Amino acid sequence: MSVVENMVAMRYLRGKRKIGTYVTALGIFIGSFVLIIALSIANGFEKEVRDRVVGTLAHAKILQYHSIPVENYDSLRREILKHPKVKAASPYINGKAGLEHDQTQEGVMVIGVDDSLEAAVTDINKKVVWGTFSLDSVMSERGRTFPGICIGMGLANKIGVSTGAEVVLLCLAKVEGEMDPVPKMARFTVSGVFETGMYEYDLSLVYVSIESAQNLFNMKGVEGIQIKTSNLFEADKIAADVRDFLGGYPYREVDWQTQNRSLFQWMKLEKLIIFIVISMIMFVAALNIISSLITIVFEKRREIGILMSMGATSRTIMSIFMKYGVMVGFVGSTAGVLLGVVLCYIQYTWRLIPLPGDIYFIDTVPILLNPLDVFGVYIAANVIAWLTTVYPAWKASKMLPAESIRFE
């Protein structure tokens, strides 16, 4: 009977109410198309943000509990590098301070690094747009020599400095034998200005050498070791394995996903909301299938009665009308998904749609086509179309053949 079911369903598709069929297919087509585009753009933005976060921060960090400094950091770094999934390692110090220039003060996060090792762990040296990523002694525009400092573009614009300018870092440092922290300050020469594309980083991060950070915060040793792993997306597992490789306590690990958990969870939630909202739009469009099928059922009462009197079962009748809805969903979803994939490929390859670079951190609309998203959209569109056929198809299958023919 499957051949008969298909023939009857196709006949109803091409019937006098085919305009309603076309409108329904168009609604599913637009929903599938828009959903593919929206999810791909969301994936693209997520990738751009992730690349900038990981390009600025390391994949993971190994440090000690209770913020106890790591004094034997050279030997610890060499030990970490023995792990097969660690590609590079570099010591670091983090601390808060105030930056002052020409009576303008801003709060900053000071990162002390070894500039000869940092390039292997992060991409911050590649983000320098003015000057160089040099943290050794640098001569200022006044002809004086101070340790180098590299600052973000947003911060440089806010306090009005460029390479060669002299700035002062001020902080409260713990001093042995003193109950309360004491103020310390140090003067630096701006050696470079970097731009990560992340507004928060460009406005608050400054880089100095390990020695300068140790002197400024009165620290013996470093805060920890930042590492670059062999797999970005398994950084949490690799970092935990490195911690166990070192013997566990007193060491602990922090990976890039944990440091930015709220940001990436929000982006995943955003994708879920996009999927649900546009799927609801597709569902509303697919409701036309219900109205079309109910109308067809009442118009074809006689034909249904004849088919059932000739031996067609209720299951056969139900299958005919369900196949009608499934065919509409298949045509609309297939065309929508294909067009969405093609347009995403064109934008990914040729970058035809621009963005204002002075507002966004990129100059074209980012696109990242995820096969799982494509599959999910295609399945969702067809499931929605199938679900909307259940009630009218069931209604048609419950008609009694004698009553259907007599009614006509």
ZAPAMAR-61135 format. One record per residue (C-alpha): residue in one letter; x, y, z. Coordinates in nm, 3 decimals. Layout:
BEGIN
<site r="a" xx="X" yy="Y" zz="Z"/>
...
//
This chain:
BEGIN
<site r="m" xx="0.000" yy="0.000" zz="0.000"/>
<site r="s" xx="0.297" yy="0.231" zz="0.036"/>
<site r="v" xx="0.292" yy="0.311" zz="-0.338"/>
<site r="v" xx="-0.076" yy="0.400" zz="-0.321"/>
<site r="e" xx="-0.017" yy="0.611" zz="-0.009"/>
<site r="n" xx="0.259" yy="0.805" zz="-0.183"/>
<site r="m" xx="0.051" yy="0.858" zz="-0.497"/>
<site r="v" xx="-0.249" yy="0.988" zz="-0.303"/>
<site r="a" xx="-0.032" yy="1.213" zz="-0.083"/>
<site r="m" xx="0.139" yy="1.359" zz="-0.393"/>
<site r="r" xx="-0.201" yy="1.418" zz="-0.555"/>
<site r="y" xx="-0.316" yy="1.616" zz="-0.253"/>
<site r="l" xx="0.007" yy="1.819" zz="-0.267"/>
<site r="r" xx="-0.076" yy="1.922" zz="-0.622"/>
<site r="g" xx="-0.445" yy="1.975" zz="-0.551"/>
<site r="k" xx="-0.649" yy="2.292" zz="-0.569"/>
<site r="r" xx="-0.527" yy="2.396" zz="-0.223"/>
<site r="k" xx="-0.165" yy="2.387" zz="-0.327"/>
<site r="i" xx="-0.125" yy="2.760" zz="-0.244"/>
<site r="g" xx="-0.157" yy="2.672" zz="0.124"/>
<site r="t" xx="0.096" yy="2.396" zz="0.073"/>
<site r="y" xx="0.342" yy="2.638" zz="-0.086"/>
<site r="v" xx="0.295" yy="2.891" zz="0.197"/>
<site r="t" xx="0.363" yy="2.620" zz="0.457"/>
<site r="a" xx="0.674" yy="2.498" zz="0.274"/>
<site r="l" xx="0.791" yy="2.859" zz="0.240"/>
<site r="g" xx="0.753" yy="2.915" zz="0.615"/>
<site r="i" xx="0.961" yy="2.605" zz="0.696"/>
<site r="f" xx="1.212" yy="2.706" zz="0.428"/>
<site r="i" xx="1.260" yy="3.054" zz="0.578"/>
<site r="g" xx="1.280" yy="2.918" zz="0.932"/>
<site r="s" xx="1.545" yy="2.659" zz="0.840"/>
<site r="f" xx="1.742" yy="2.912" zz="0.637"/>
<site r="v" xx="1.739" yy="3.180" zz="0.908"/>
<site r="l" xx="1.826" yy="2.930" zz="1.180"/>
<site r="i" xx="2.131" yy="2.802" zz="0.990"/>
<site r="i" xx="2.253" yy="3.159" zz="0.933"/>
<site r="a" xx="2.188" yy="3.272" zz="1.293"/>
<site r="l" xx="2.360" yy="2.971" zz="1.452"/>
<site r="s" xx="2.658" yy="3.001" zz="1.216"/>
<site r="i" xx="2.702" yy="3.370" zz="1.302"/>
<site r="a" xx="2.676" yy="3.288" zz="1.674"/>
<site r="n" xx="2.942" yy="3.017" zz="1.625"/>
<site r="g" xx="3.158" yy="3.265" zz="1.436"/>
<site r="f" xx="3.143" yy="3.524" zz="1.711"/>
<site r="e" xx="3.212" yy="3.259" zz="1.974"/>
<site r="k" xx="3.522" yy="3.146" zz="1.784"/>
<site r="e" xx="3.646" yy="3.504" zz="1.745"/>
<site r="v" xx="3.603" yy="3.570" zz="2.117"/>
<site r="r" xx="3.764" yy="3.238" zz="2.207"/>
<site r="d" xx="4.064" yy="3.304" zz="1.982"/>
<site r="r" xx="4.116" yy="3.644" zz="2.142"/>
<site r="v" xx="4.078" yy="3.513" zz="2.495"/>
<site r="v" xx="4.315" yy="3.220" zz="2.439"/>
<site r="g" xx="4.551" yy="3.441" zz="2.240"/>
<site r="t" xx="4.583" yy="3.669" zz="2.542"/>
<site r="l" xx="4.559" yy="3.415" zz="2.823"/>
<site r="a" xx="4.732" yy="3.079" zz="2.842"/>
<site r="h" xx="4.548" yy="2.750" zz="2.795"/>
<site r="a" xx="4.595" yy="2.673" zz="3.165"/>
<site r="k" xx="4.789" yy="2.770" zz="3.476"/>
<site r="i" xx="4.956" yy="2.567" zz="3.747"/>
<site r="l" xx="4.978" yy="2.742" zz="4.082"/>
<site r="q" xx="4.974" yy="2.669" zz="4.453"/>
<site r="y" xx="4.685" yy="2.681" zz="4.696"/>
<site r="h" xx="4.626" yy="2.991" zz="4.909"/>
<site r="s" xx="4.821" yy="3.209" zz="4.663"/>
<site r="i" xx="5.153" yy="3.085" zz="4.800"/>
<site r="p" xx="5.431" yy="3.196" zz="4.561"/>
<site r="v" xx="5.624" yy="2.932" zz="4.368"/>
<site r="e" xx="5.990" yy="2.997" zz="4.452"/>
<site r="n" xx="6.148" yy="2.709" zz="4.257"/>
<site r="y" xx="5.972" yy="2.811" zz="3.938"/>
<site r="d" xx="6.259" yy="2.733" zz="3.700"/>
<site r="s" xx="6.276" yy="2.370" zz="3.812"/>
<site r="l" xx="5.894" yy="2.347" zz="3.822"/>
<site r="r" xx="5.874" yy="2.477" zz="3.465"/>
<site r="r" xx="6.125" yy="2.217" zz="3.347"/>
<site r="e" xx="5.929" yy="1.944" zz="3.524"/>
<site r="i" xx="5.601" yy="2.055" zz="3.362"/>
<site r="l" xx="5.763" yy="2.051" zz="3.018"/>
<site r="k" xx="5.830" yy="1.680" zz="3.065"/>
<site r="h" xx="5.457" yy="1.615" zz="3.033"/>
<site r="p" xx="5.388" yy="1.486" zz="2.678"/>
<site r="k" xx="5.085" yy="1.711" zz="2.622"/>
<site r="v" xx="5.249" yy="2.037" zz="2.732"/>
<site r="k" xx="5.392" yy="2.230" zz="2.438"/>
<site r="a" xx="5.528" yy="2.534" zz="2.625"/>
<site r="a" xx="5.542" yy="2.682" zz="2.975"/>
<site r="s" xx="5.623" yy="3.022" zz="3.118"/>
<site r="p" xx="5.623" yy="3.174" zz="3.470"/>
<site r="y" xx="5.389" yy="3.460" zz="3.552"/>
<site r="i" xx="5.283" yy="3.700" zz="3.826"/>
<site r="n" xx="4.941" yy="3.865" zz="3.853"/>
<site r="g" xx="4.864" yy="4.167" zz="4.068"/>
<site r="k" xx="4.648" yy="4.475" zz="4.090"/>
<site r="a" xx="4.794" yy="4.822" zz="4.081"/>
<site r="g" xx="4.722" yy="5.180" zz="3.988"/>
<site r="l" xx="4.881" yy="5.333" zz="3.679"/>
<site r="e" xx="4.954" yy="5.707" zz="3.677"/>
<site r="h" xx="5.054" yy="5.938" zz="3.396"/>
<site r="d" xx="5.037" yy="6.315" zz="3.396"/>
<site r="q" xx="4.807" yy="6.318" zz="3.702"/>
<site r="t" xx="4.569" yy="6.064" zz="3.542"/>
<site r="q" xx="4.522" yy="5.740" zz="3.734"/>
<site r="e" xx="4.364" yy="5.411" zz="3.627"/>
<site r="g" xx="4.333" yy="5.075" zz="3.800"/>
<site r="v" xx="4.509" yy="4.797" zz="3.607"/>
<site r="m" xx="4.592" yy="4.428" zz="3.625"/>
<site r="v" xx="4.968" yy="4.385" zz="3.617"/>
<site r="i" xx="5.099" yy="4.067" zz="3.453"/>
<site r="g" xx="5.463" yy="3.989" zz="3.507"/>
<site r="v" xx="5.607" yy="3.758" zz="3.239"/>
<site r="d" xx="5.932" yy="3.649" zz="3.083"/>
<site r="d" xx="5.915" yy="3.812" zz="2.740"/>
<site r="s" xx="6.155" yy="3.553" zz="2.595"/>
<site r="l" xx="5.915" yy="3.268" zz="2.690"/>
<site r="e" xx="5.577" yy="3.438" zz="2.663"/>
<site r="a" xx="5.561" yy="3.416" zz="2.283"/>
<site r="a" xx="5.551" yy="3.034" zz="2.304"/>
<site r="v" xx="5.254" yy="3.036" zz="2.544"/>
<site r="t" xx="5.032" yy="3.326" zz="2.428"/>
<site r="d" xx="5.002" yy="3.552" zz="2.123"/>
<site r="i" xx="5.029" yy="3.881" zz="2.309"/>
<site r="n" xx="5.354" yy="3.972" zz="2.132"/>
<site r="k" xx="5.169" yy="3.943" zz="1.798"/>
<site r="k" xx="4.904" yy="4.189" zz="1.919"/>
<site r="v" xx="5.147" yy="4.478" zz="1.958"/>
<site r="v" xx="5.047" yy="4.758" zz="1.719"/>
<site r="w" xx="5.292" yy="5.027" zz="1.836"/>
<site r="g" xx="5.646" yy="4.963" zz="1.955"/>
<site r="t" xx="5.766" yy="4.619" zz="2.061"/>
<site r="f" xx="5.695" yy="4.366" zz="2.333"/>
<site r="s" xx="6.017" yy="4.445" zz="2.518"/>
<site r="l" xx="6.012" yy="4.446" zz="2.898"/>
<site r="d" xx="6.382" yy="4.506" zz="2.967"/>
<site r="s" xx="6.533" yy="4.851" zz="3.013"/>
<site r="v" xx="6.387" yy="5.100" zz="2.765"/>
<site r="m" xx="6.484" yy="5.463" zz="2.713"/>
<site r="s" xx="6.197" yy="5.708" zz="2.750"/>
<site r="e" xx="6.125" yy="6.013" zz="2.537"/>
<site r="r" xx="6.291" yy="6.217" zz="2.816"/>
<site r="g" xx="6.617" yy="6.031" zz="2.767"/>
<site r="r" xx="6.587" yy="5.828" zz="3.088"/>
<site r="t" xx="6.603" yy="5.449" zz="3.112"/>
<site r="f" xx="6.343" yy="5.246" zz="3.301"/>
<site r="p" xx="6.202" yy="4.893" zz="3.279"/>
<site r="g" xx="5.966" yy="4.845" zz="2.985"/>
<site r="i" xx="5.590" yy="4.813" zz="3.015"/>
<site r="c" xx="5.342" yy="4.708" zz="2.745"/>
<site r="i" xx="4.985" yy="4.839" zz="2.779"/>
<site r="g" xx="4.653" yy="4.794" zz="2.602"/>
<site r="m" xx="4.524" yy="5.026" zz="2.332"/>
<site r="g" xx="4.214" yy="5.125" zz="2.530"/>
<site r="l" xx="4.424" yy="5.220" zz="2.832"/>
<site r="a" xx="4.677" yy="5.409" zz="2.619"/>
<site r="n" xx="4.400" yy="5.615" zz="2.460"/>
<site r="k" xx="4.233" yy="5.679" zz="2.794"/>
<site r="i" xx="4.537" yy="5.817" zz="2.972"/>
<site r="g" xx="4.695" yy="5.966" zz="2.659"/>
<site r="v" xx="5.026" yy="5.784" zz="2.627"/>
<site r="s" xx="5.224" yy="5.627" zz="2.345"/>
<site r="t" xx="5.556" yy="5.445" zz="2.317"/>
<site r="g" xx="5.836" yy="5.621" zz="2.499"/>
<site r="a" xx="5.609" yy="5.776" zz="2.763"/>
<site r="e" xx="5.690" yy="5.738" zz="3.133"/>
<site r="v" xx="5.425" yy="5.591" zz="3.362"/>
<site r="v" xx="5.420" yy="5.499" zz="3.731"/>
<site r="l" xx="5.273" yy="5.184" zz="3.886"/>
<site r="l" xx="5.156" yy="5.206" zz="4.246"/>
<site r="c" xx="5.043" yy="4.918" zz="4.466"/>
<site r="l" xx="5.018" yy="4.793" zz="4.822"/>
<site r="a" xx="5.275" yy="4.522" zz="4.886"/>
<site r="k" xx="5.321" yy="4.292" zz="5.183"/>
<site r="v" xx="5.648" yy="4.345" zz="5.367"/>
<site r="e" xx="5.792" yy="4.086" zz="5.603"/>
<site r="g" xx="5.759" yy="4.202" zz="5.962"/>
<site r="e" xx="5.483" yy="4.451" zz="5.884"/>
<site r="m" xx="5.121" yy="4.391" zz="5.980"/>
<site r="d" xx="4.974" yy="4.602" zz="5.702"/>
<site r="p" xx="5.082" yy="4.625" zz="5.337"/>
<site r="v" xx="5.294" yy="4.925" zz="5.250"/>
<site r="p" xx="5.266" yy="5.138" zz="4.936"/>
<site r="k" xx="5.526" yy="5.078" zz="4.666"/>
<site r="m" xx="5.580" yy="5.245" zz="4.334"/>
<site r="a" xx="5.798" yy="5.203" zz="4.027"/>
<site r="r" xx="5.849" yy="5.403" zz="3.710"/>
<site r="f" xx="5.836" yy="5.240" zz="3.367"/>
<site r="t" xx="5.878" yy="5.334" zz="3.002"/>
<site r="v" xx="5.600" yy="5.235" zz="2.763"/>
<site r="s" xx="5.772" yy="5.003" zz="2.517"/>
<site r="g" xx="5.464" yy="4.885" zz="2.327"/>
<site r="v" xx="5.089" yy="4.915" zz="2.291"/>
<site r="f" xx="4.886" yy="4.602" zz="2.214"/>
<site r="e" xx="4.532" yy="4.550" zz="2.087"/>
<site r="t" xx="4.365" yy="4.215" zz="2.155"/>
<site r="g" xx="4.020" yy="4.314" zz="2.028"/>
<site r="m" xx="3.871" yy="4.245" zz="2.374"/>
<site r="y" xx="3.775" yy="4.582" zz="2.522"/>
<site r="e" xx="3.813" yy="4.463" zz="2.881"/>
<site r="y" xx="4.167" yy="4.338" zz="2.822"/>
<site r="d" xx="4.280" yy="4.641" zz="2.623"/>
<site r="l" xx="4.157" yy="4.870" zz="2.899"/>
<site r="s" xx="4.300" yy="4.693" zz="3.204"/>
<site r="l" xx="4.600" yy="4.470" zz="3.123"/>
<site r="v" xx="4.963" yy="4.582" zz="3.143"/>
<site r="y" xx="5.271" yy="4.361" zz="3.101"/>
<site r="v" xx="5.601" yy="4.400" zz="3.286"/>
<site r="s" xx="5.897" yy="4.170" zz="3.336"/>
<site r="i" xx="5.908" yy="3.904" zz="3.608"/>
<site r="e" xx="6.180" yy="4.097" zz="3.792"/>
<site r="s" xx="5.982" yy="4.421" zz="3.784"/>
<site r="a" xx="5.670" yy="4.249" zz="3.914"/>
<site r="q" xx="5.868" yy="4.080" zz="4.192"/>
<site r="n" xx="6.011" yy="4.413" zz="4.302"/>
<site r="l" xx="5.676" yy="4.592" zz="4.276"/>
<site r="f" xx="5.477" yy="4.334" zz="4.474"/>
<site r="n" xx="5.769" yy="4.239" zz="4.699"/>
<site r="m" xx="5.732" yy="3.874" zz="4.595"/>
<site r="k" xx="5.983" yy="3.593" zz="4.615"/>
<site r="g" xx="5.923" yy="3.362" zz="4.325"/>
<site r="v" xx="5.620" yy="3.376" zz="4.095"/>
<site r="e" xx="5.246" yy="3.315" zz="4.123"/>
<site r="g" xx="5.256" yy="3.011" zz="3.897"/>
<site r="i" xx="5.337" yy="2.860" zz="3.559"/>
<site r="q" xx="5.114" yy="2.916" zz="3.257"/>
<site r="i" xx="5.112" yy="2.639" zz="2.998"/>
<site r="k" xx="5.014" yy="2.579" zz="2.638"/>
<site r="t" xx="4.860" yy="2.238" zz="2.584"/>
<site r="s" xx="4.846" yy="2.016" zz="2.277"/>
<site r="n" xx="4.466" yy="2.046" zz="2.262"/>
<site r="l" xx="4.288" yy="2.370" zz="2.342"/>
<site r="f" xx="3.952" yy="2.203" zz="2.407"/>
<site r="e" xx="4.101" yy="1.945" zz="2.644"/>
<site r="a" xx="4.301" yy="2.200" zz="2.841"/>
<site r="d" xx="4.105" yy="2.128" zz="3.161"/>
<site r="k" xx="4.179" yy="1.755" zz="3.147"/>
<site r="i" xx="4.543" yy="1.807" zz="3.050"/>
<site r="a" xx="4.595" yy="2.065" zz="3.327"/>
<site r="a" xx="4.445" yy="1.826" zz="3.583"/>
<site r="d" xx="4.675" yy="1.552" zz="3.453"/>
<site r="v" xx="4.974" yy="1.788" zz="3.483"/>
<site r="r" xx="4.877" yy="1.861" zz="3.843"/>
<site r="d" xx="4.867" yy="1.487" zz="3.917"/>
<site r="f" xx="5.195" yy="1.448" zz="3.727"/>
<site r="l" xx="5.350" yy="1.696" zz="3.972"/>
<site r="g" xx="5.222" yy="1.500" zz="4.269"/>
<site r="g" xx="4.897" yy="1.684" zz="4.340"/>
<site r="y" xx="4.887" yy="1.905" zz="4.651"/>
<site r="p" xx="5.005" yy="2.180" zz="4.699"/>
<site r="y" xx="4.954" yy="2.243" zz="4.326"/>
<site r="r" xx="4.623" yy="2.322" zz="4.162"/>
<site r="e" xx="4.518" yy="2.406" zz="3.805"/>
<site r="v" xx="4.303" yy="2.669" zz="3.635"/>
<site r="d" xx="4.214" yy="2.642" zz="3.265"/>
<site r="w" xx="4.092" yy="2.909" zz="3.021"/>
<site r="q" xx="3.734" yy="2.780" zz="3.023"/>
<site r="t" xx="3.711" yy="2.804" zz="3.401"/>
<site r="q" xx="3.851" yy="3.158" zz="3.397"/>
<site r="n" xx="3.586" yy="3.266" zz="3.143"/>
<site r="r" xx="3.306" yy="3.030" zz="3.240"/>
<site r="s" xx="3.030" yy="3.293" zz="3.262"/>
<site r="l" xx="3.117" yy="3.443" zz="2.922"/>
<site r="f" xx="3.108" yy="3.114" zz="2.730"/>
<site r="q" xx="2.806" yy="2.981" zz="2.920"/>
<site r="w" xx="2.621" yy="3.298" zz="2.822"/>
<site r="m" xx="2.717" yy="3.246" zz="2.457"/>
<site r="k" xx="2.594" yy="2.885" zz="2.467"/>
<site r="l" xx="2.268" yy="3.002" zz="2.626"/>
<site r="e" xx="2.234" yy="3.262" zz="2.352"/>
<site r="k" xx="2.262" yy="2.990" zz="2.086"/>
<site r="l" xx="2.001" yy="2.780" zz="2.265"/>
<site r="i" xx="1.760" yy="3.075" zz="2.279"/>
<site r="i" xx="1.812" yy="3.143" zz="1.907"/>
<site r="f" xx="1.739" yy="2.779" zz="1.828"/>
<site r="i" xx="1.423" yy="2.769" zz="2.041"/>
<site r="v" xx="1.281" yy="3.102" zz="1.923"/>
<site r="i" xx="1.330" yy="3.038" zz="1.550"/>
<site r="s" xx="1.208" yy="2.679" zz="1.591"/>
<site r="m" xx="0.888" yy="2.824" zz="1.739"/>
<site r="i" xx="0.859" yy="3.045" zz="1.431"/>
<site r="m" xx="0.890" yy="2.734" zz="1.216"/>
<site r="f" xx="0.627" yy="2.563" zz="1.430"/>
<site r="v" xx="0.386" yy="2.853" zz="1.377"/>
<site r="a" xx="0.448" yy="2.829" zz="1.002"/>
<site r="a" xx="0.392" yy="2.454" zz="1.014"/>
<site r="l" xx="0.054" yy="2.507" zz="1.179"/>
<site r="n" xx="-0.069" yy="2.582" zz="0.826"/>
<site r="i" xx="-0.029" yy="2.208" zz="0.768"/>
<site r="i" xx="-0.299" yy="2.144" zz="1.029"/>
<site r="s" xx="-0.547" yy="2.382" zz="0.869"/>
<site r="s" xx="-0.468" yy="2.250" zz="0.520"/>
<site r="l" xx="-0.504" yy="1.887" zz="0.625"/>
<site r="i" xx="-0.826" yy="1.942" zz="0.818"/>
<site r="t" xx="-0.973" yy="2.117" zz="0.513"/>
<site r="i" xx="-0.860" yy="1.835" zz="0.285"/>
<site r="v" xx="-0.999" yy="1.573" zz="0.522"/>
<site r="f" xx="-1.345" yy="1.728" zz="0.509"/>
<site r="e" xx="-1.326" yy="1.780" zz="0.134"/>
<site r="k" xx="-1.213" yy="1.423" zz="0.069"/>
<site r="r" xx="-1.459" yy="1.244" zz="0.295"/>
<site r="r" xx="-1.603" yy="1.055" zz="0.000"/>
<site r="e" xx="-1.264" yy="0.946" zz="-0.130"/>
<site r="i" xx="-1.159" yy="0.837" zz="0.219"/>
<site r="g" xx="-1.477" yy="0.633" zz="0.252"/>
<site r="i" xx="-1.419" yy="0.468" zz="-0.086"/>
<site r="l" xx="-1.059" yy="0.381" zz="0.001"/>
<site r="m" xx="-1.163" yy="0.229" zz="0.332"/>
<site r="s" xx="-1.446" yy="0.032" zz="0.167"/>
<site r="m" xx="-1.188" yy="-0.106" zz="-0.078"/>
<site r="g" xx="-0.979" yy="-0.241" zz="0.208"/>
<site r="a" xx="-0.765" yy="0.053" zz="0.320"/>
<site r="t" xx="-0.709" yy="0.039" zz="0.693"/>
<site r="s" xx="-0.717" yy="0.331" zz="0.938"/>
<site r="r" xx="-0.339" yy="0.308" zz="0.951"/>
<site r="t" xx="-0.323" yy="0.350" zz="0.572"/>
<site r="i" xx="-0.545" yy="0.659" zz="0.579"/>
<site r="m" xx="-0.343" yy="0.807" zz="0.861"/>
<site r="s" xx="-0.020" yy="0.736" zz="0.673"/>
<site r="i" xx="-0.148" yy="0.915" zz="0.360"/>
<site r="f" xx="-0.214" yy="1.240" zz="0.541"/>
<site r="m" xx="0.102" yy="1.221" zz="0.752"/>
<site r="k" xx="0.308" yy="1.173" zz="0.437"/>
<site r="y" xx="0.151" yy="1.488" zz="0.299"/>
<site r="g" xx="0.288" yy="1.690" zz="0.592"/>
<site r="v" xx="0.623" yy="1.511" zz="0.589"/>
<site r="m" xx="0.669" yy="1.589" zz="0.218"/>
<site r="v" xx="0.596" yy="1.958" zz="0.280"/>
<site r="g" xx="0.847" yy="1.965" zz="0.567"/>
<site r="f" xx="1.106" yy="1.777" zz="0.364"/>
<site r="v" xx="1.087" yy="2.016" zz="0.068"/>
<site r="g" xx="1.094" yy="2.330" zz="0.284"/>
<site r="s" xx="1.368" yy="2.215" zz="0.523"/>
<site r="t" xx="1.590" yy="2.073" zz="0.248"/>
<site r="a" xx="1.576" yy="2.391" zz="0.040"/>
<site r="g" xx="1.624" yy="2.616" zz="0.346"/>
<site r="v" xx="1.917" yy="2.421" zz="0.488"/>
<site r="l" xx="2.091" yy="2.397" zz="0.149"/>
<site r="l" xx="2.057" yy="2.769" zz="0.082"/>
<site r="g" xx="2.174" yy="2.852" zz="0.434"/>
<site r="v" xx="2.482" yy="2.629" zz="0.397"/>
<site r="v" xx="2.566" yy="2.781" zz="0.056"/>
<site r="l" xx="2.540" yy="3.140" zz="0.182"/>
<site r="c" xx="2.745" yy="3.055" zz="0.492"/>
<site r="y" xx="3.015" yy="2.904" zz="0.270"/>
<site r="i" xx="3.017" yy="3.215" zz="0.047"/>
<site r="q" xx="3.053" yy="3.448" zz="0.348"/>
<site r="y" xx="3.319" yy="3.228" zz="0.508"/>
<site r="t" xx="3.521" yy="3.213" zz="0.187"/>
<site r="w" xx="3.487" yy="3.564" zz="0.046"/>
<site r="r" xx="3.384" yy="3.776" zz="0.349"/>
<site r="l" xx="3.130" yy="3.977" zz="0.151"/>
<site r="i" xx="2.928" yy="4.122" zz="0.444"/>
<site r="p" xx="3.131" yy="4.388" zz="0.629"/>
<site r="l" xx="3.108" yy="4.517" zz="0.987"/>
<site r="p" xx="3.216" yy="4.861" zz="1.111"/>
<site r="g" xx="3.563" yy="4.801" zz="1.249"/>
<site r="d" xx="3.544" yy="5.096" zz="1.487"/>
<site r="i" xx="3.247" yy="4.937" zz="1.668"/>
<site r="y" xx="3.325" yy="4.565" zz="1.648"/>
<site r="f" xx="3.659" yy="4.394" zz="1.697"/>
<site r="i" xx="3.632" yy="4.240" zz="1.347"/>
<site r="d" xx="3.558" yy="4.395" zz="1.008"/>
<site r="t" xx="3.340" yy="4.122" zz="0.853"/>
<site r="v" xx="3.051" yy="3.908" zz="0.977"/>
<site r="p" xx="3.210" yy="3.591" zz="1.122"/>
<site r="i" xx="3.073" yy="3.257" zz="1.008"/>
<site r="l" xx="3.144" yy="2.910" zz="1.143"/>
<site r="l" xx="2.927" yy="2.631" zz="1.004"/>
<site r="n" xx="2.889" yy="2.345" zz="1.250"/>
<site r="p" xx="2.772" yy="2.015" zz="1.093"/>
<site r="l" xx="2.588" yy="1.927" zz="1.414"/>
<site r="d" xx="2.389" yy="2.251" zz="1.391"/>
<site r="v" xx="2.298" yy="2.178" zz="1.029"/>
<site r="f" xx="2.187" yy="1.826" zz="1.120"/>
<site r="g" xx="1.992" yy="1.952" zz="1.422"/>
<site r="v" xx="1.809" yy="2.220" zz="1.222"/>
<site r="y" xx="1.719" yy="1.973" zz="0.948"/>
<site r="i" xx="1.588" yy="1.717" zz="1.195"/>
<site r="a" xx="1.399" yy="1.981" zz="1.397"/>
<site r="a" xx="1.224" yy="2.122" zz="1.089"/>
<site r="n" xx="1.111" yy="1.779" zz="0.974"/>
<site r="v" xx="1.000" yy="1.672" zz="1.322"/>
<site r="i" xx="0.794" yy="1.991" zz="1.357"/>
<site r="a" xx="0.629" yy="1.928" zz="1.020"/>
<site r="w" xx="0.559" yy="1.566" zz="1.117"/>
<site r="l" xx="0.409" yy="1.659" zz="1.455"/>
<site r="t" xx="0.161" yy="1.899" zz="1.298"/>
<site r="t" xx="0.020" yy="1.616" zz="1.083"/>
<site r="v" xx="-0.063" yy="1.383" zz="1.370"/>
<site r="y" xx="-0.403" yy="1.521" zz="1.475"/>
<site r="p" xx="-0.563" yy="1.576" zz="1.131"/>
<site r="a" xx="-0.426" yy="1.241" zz="1.007"/>
<site r="w" xx="-0.566" yy="1.067" zz="1.315"/>
<site r="k" xx="-0.900" yy="1.244" zz="1.260"/>
<site r="a" xx="-0.913" yy="1.117" zz="0.900"/>
<site r="s" xx="-0.832" yy="0.761" zz="1.008"/>
<site r="k" xx="-1.128" yy="0.755" zz="1.249"/>
<site r="m" xx="-1.388" yy="0.822" zz="0.979"/>
<site r="l" xx="-1.633" yy="0.540" zz="0.915"/>
<site r="p" xx="-1.652" yy="0.448" zz="0.543"/>
<site r="a" xx="-2.034" yy="0.416" zz="0.530"/>
<site r="e" xx="-2.092" yy="0.750" zz="0.699"/>
<site r="s" xx="-1.833" yy="0.922" zz="0.475"/>
<site r="i" xx="-1.997" yy="0.799" zz="0.155"/>
<site r="r" xx="-2.351" yy="0.862" zz="0.281"/>
<site r="f" xx="-2.258" yy="1.214" zz="0.387"/>
<site r="e" xx="-2.154" yy="1.289" zz="0.033"/>
//
